[in-house]
Every structure is written in C-alpha cells, then in structure tokens.
C-alpha cells in the first residue's frame, strides 16, 4: 500500500478510531458497559479531563464508531452495533481482558497445586497500581511462616518456569516471600497496591497480630474503621453497580480454588450479593449487626476493580476523612 492510501478513512479507519490513548480508553469503557453512558459517567471512569471526554466522544462520533443516544441532559453515547468494525473492536477488548484474566487464573492454579499453600498471595507494585509499562516486572508476594516461606517461594518459581508462564504471556515475574514480621516492618500496606491472588488479604493477618500484640487496637476502633470503609464501598457501588456482578463471578472462581475455612465465608458473600438489592446491601454493610460487623472485615470487592474504580474509591475515602 502506498503512503497516500495509508491515510484513507475507507481503507484504514483504525488510524482515526484507535488513533489515541483517549480513544481507546473511551471505547473500552463503552464496550465493557454494554449500555449507553453519559459524559459524566465516562468522566468518572477515566483519567481524562472533562474537555478531553467531550473531545474524544465528538471525534469518535465523527468517525462513525459511536453515536449519541437521547438529547439534552439525558444525552448518552454508545457503540454503534451496525458499524462494520464494532464487533471486531469489542472482541479485541474482550481478548485483552481474557489474556489478563487467564494469566491470573493460571497463577492461582499453580498456587493451589503447591505442596504447601501460602496463607496469602498477591500482586504488588506497578501492575497492581495499573501504571506498568511493557517489560515491567510482575511482582508476586507470598505470605507464610518462616519455616515454610522459602520452600513455597522456590516451588512456585520452579512451577512458573516449568509451565512456561513468562514466555506464554510475554512477561517477567518476580516472587518475594514474606512473613508476618516482614509485613509489620513495612511502613504501610495500602489496599490500592495489592491485587489478590490467594487466601485472605494480608491486612487480615496484620489486624490479628495487632489485636494480640503491642500495637493493639480496640475492637471498637477496628469496627469503626471497617464501618468507614464499608460506607466508601457503598458510595462506589452506587455509581458502579456492575462491580457487584464482577465480584459474584470472582467469588464463584475463588470458591472452587480455596480451603474449606475460607470457602464458607466466600459462599456467604456470594449469597448476600446475589440476593440483596443495592439498597438492602447498603443497609446491611452499614448496620451494627454482629453478622455485618464480622463480614465487613473481609469485603470481597477490591480484586475486581479496574484502575479508574480504584482511584474513585481512594477519592471517596479521602473526601470522607476530610469531612
């Protein structure tokens, strides 16, 4: 193809449709949502500026891939189903998501089949934060006691090599073993920096040692902290209800991969999310009942959040703490 034809909208429409990161971000959100979205919703779910959202939407409408739905304050945008390339573009986003989900599932399967399973496993660093670039290391943390942690770390490292995980997914993986003492020595353990793979969240073990050790918090203080977290989550779920369905799917997968002790709690969460409306779930999470207080210690939503949702949650928490 000559240079002139490379700029043809008819011959090479993807130049304009996927021509910038902003275009791809907006199209991905619309593809995942499966429903029309307003400019405000797109603003909430992306790191784009308000003007950036309007400019990208306008250009994508001009290119024919999306269309306006409704008018005035109720106006929304959606991917045009009758656009010749819309189905292919949506499948591209599905393949993108499937690749990452398959990687996570494969690592979880390897952890499940270890001779000694860790108490907890998670991804941390740039990948967990969603700021990684091509070639950045996927950092995996394993948590167990000092007697087992080296053996578990070595076995998982060997299994990853044996099954060719790095070659198949074109990534570099680094594994770090932690003991609870190692966790306590860290200055902080920000949930935004953790993508769970296995077992309880490491904060669970830190809280247990705090309750039984010198850095002790009262039950009342811990319950109050969990209530504040729950209020932030219900605020996020109000504007992003699709998180509930993703969490149910996540729980279904985890139930088949975990030990009997944790399985009961996961099944309880799955039943709650499947049976409660948002209004009932909000009242439950913010109530002072024994069951609510207990389950608030293991809120299951974090592993399914995307980058924009994580940022939104942190903003909600920050706004609440400043009131």
N, C-alpha and C positions, 0 to 999 in steps of 0.2 A: 504493500500500500504506500502510495506517495505521501509526502508531508502535507499536502493540501487536504487529502481525504481524511487525515488523522484529526482534523478539526470539524468534520462533518457531523452535525447533530443526528442525522439519519443513520450514518454508518457507525459512529462511535458515541452514542448517547451517554454512556457511563462516564465520559470525561466530565460532563456537567452534573450528572446525577450524584456521582460519588467523588466529586471534584475537591471536596474539602472535609476536614475532620468534623466540622459542624454539620454538614450534610449527612454524614454517616451516623452521627450521634442522634440526630432527629429521626432519621429513617429507622434506626434500631429501636428507639422508644416507641414509635408508631407500630412497628412490626410486632414487638413484644406485647403491646397493649391489646392488639386485635380490635380495638374500638377507637372511634374518633376521640381526639384530645384537644383541649383548649390551649391557647398560647400560654396561659398561666400554669397549666399542668406541665407543659413542656419546660417552662422556666424552672419549675420546682425540681424536675427530674434530671436536669442537665447542669453543667457548669457554665453554660452560655449566658451572656447578658440578655436583658430584655430586648434590646435593639437587635442583638445577634439572633435571637429566636425569630423575631419578625422578619429579618433579612433572609435567613435561611429558608423559612417557610415560603416567603414570596418567591425565591429563586426556584424552589422545588415545585411550586405550583406552576411557574412559567415553563419548567421542563416537563410538566405533564405527569410526574410520578405521584404527586399528592393533589388533593382537591379540598376546597372549603366545603364545610357542611354547616348549614344553618346560616344565620346572619346576626348582626348586631352583637350584643354582649354574649349571646349564646353561640356565637360562631366557633366552630371547631375545625380541625383538619384531620384527614385520614388518607391512607394509601389508596390509590385508585386500583381497584381489583381488575379493571378492564385494560389497564396499561400493559402493553406487551411484555415488559420485563419485570413487572411487580412480583409475580410468583417466584421468579428466579432469584430476585433480590431478597425476598423473605426467606427463601431456602438457604441463601448464603448466610444470613444472620442465624438461622437455626443450626447450620453446620458449625458456625463459630461457637455457639453456646454448647453444642453437643461435644465438641472437642474438649472444652474445659471440663464439662461435667464428667465425661468419660475418664479423663485424667484423674480427677478427684476420686471417682468410684474405684479405679484401678488401684490407687494408693491405699484406699480403705480396705480393699480386698486383701492386699498384701499384709497390711497390719493385722487384719482378722486372722490370717493364717500363720502368724508368727508363733513360734513355740511358746514364748511368753509375751502376752499382750501388754502394752503400756497402759498406765492409768489414764493417760490423755495424750492426744497428738493433735497438732495444729500447724498451719502455715502462718509464718510471720514475715515481717519485712515488707519490701516494696510490693510484692504480689498481693499480700493481704490488704494493703492500703490502696491497691489499684493504681499505682504510679510506676509500675515496672515498664522497662523497655526491652526490646529484643536482646537476648543474651544475658539479662539479669538472672541471678540465681534464684531458684525456688527454694526458700528456706523452710525446712520442716523441723519442728520441735517435738521431742518425745519426753514424756514425764513418767518417772518411776523411782523406786527406791535405789539407793546407792549400790546395792548388791546386784541388781538386775540391769541397770540402765545401759552399761557398756555393751552387754551381750545383746540386748534388744536393738540398740543402735547399729551394731555391726551386722546383725542378721537382716535388718531392713535394708541396709545399704547393699548387702550382697544380693538380696532378692530384687531390688531395683535394677541392679546390673544384670542379673541372670535373665530377667524378663525384658530387658532392653527398653525400659521405660523412657530413658533420656533420649535415645535415638528415635524411638517411635514418635514422641511428641516434640522433638527438637528443642529440648530444654536442658538446663543444668540444675541438678538437685544437690543440696547440701543438708545434712542431717545433724542436728545438735541434741545431745541428751541433757536433760535437766532433772535435778532432784528438787524436792520442795524447798530445801535450803537454798538452792540456786535461785528459785523464784523469789524467795523472800529477800534475797540480796539485790534484786533488781529494783530500781527506783520507782518503777510503775509498771502496770500491766494493763495497758489501755485496750478495751474490747475492740476498738476500731483497728487495732494492729493484729488481730487474730482471726483466722479463718479455720474453724474447727474441722477436724478430720475424724476424731475418735474420742469416745469417753466423755467425761464431764469437762466443762470449761475449767481451765487452771485456776480461775478465781475461786472455784468451789473448794479447792484444796487449801488455798491461802486463807479463806474465811475460816475453815476448820482449824487451822493452826493458830489463827488469831484468837479464836474463841477459847482455845486450850493453852495458849501461850502468854508471853509477856505483853504482846501488842494487842491486848484483848479489847474487843468492843462488846458492849452490852447487846443482848438480844433486841432490846428496844431500838437501839441505834441501827442495827442491821436491818430490822424490819422497816424502819423509816426510810433507809436508803433504798431498799428494794421497792417500796411503795413509790418513791420518786422516780425510779427507773421505769416502773410499770406505767406511770402517768405519761412519761415521754413516749413509750411504745404505743399507748392507745392514741396519742396525738398523731403519731406517724401512720398508724393503721387506718385512721380516719380518712387520710388523703391518699393512702396507698393500700387499699383493701386487697389487692392482688397478692400482697405478701402472705396473707393467710393461706391461700391455696398453695403457694410455693412451699410454705412451711409444712403443710399437710403432706405434700409429696416428699419433702425431705425426711419427715418423721417416718413415713412408710418405708423408706430406704434404710434408715437407721435402725428401725425395729428388727429388721432381718439381719443386722450385722453386729448386734451388741449383746452383752451379757444379760442374764435374767434380771439382775437387780435394777439396772438402768432401763431395761425394756419395759417394765411396768410403768415407770414414770413417763416414758415416751408415749406409750399407749394411752395413758391418761390425758396427756396433752392433745393427742390426735383426736380423741373422743370429744374433748372440750371444743376444739377448733371446728370440728365437723358439725357439732350440734348447736353451737351458740351463734346468734346474730351478733353484729358488731356492738350493738347497744348492750346486750347481755354480757358479752365478753368484757367490755369496758367496766361495767359494774362489778363483775367478778374480780378482775385484776386489781381494782381499786378498793375492794372491800377489806374488812378486818377479820374475815372468817379464817379459821385455822387452815382450811384447805388452800385458800387463796394465798395466805402468808407463806405456806410451805412451797407452793408451786412457783411463787414469784422468784424463788431462789434459783430457778432453772428455766427461765424464759427461753423458748426454743427458736426465736425469730432470727437472731443475728446471722447464722450461717448462710441464709438465703438472700441477704441484702445485696443489691448492686452498689456501685460506688456512690451514685447520687443519693441513694437512700441512706447510706451510712453518714454522708455529710449532713443530710437533713436531720437525722436523729441527733447527731452531735450538736447541731444548731439549736434544736428543741431543748436539749439538756442545758445548754449554755444559757438560753433565754430564761428557762425555769429557775436556774441557780441565781440569776441576776435580779429576780423579782423580789 
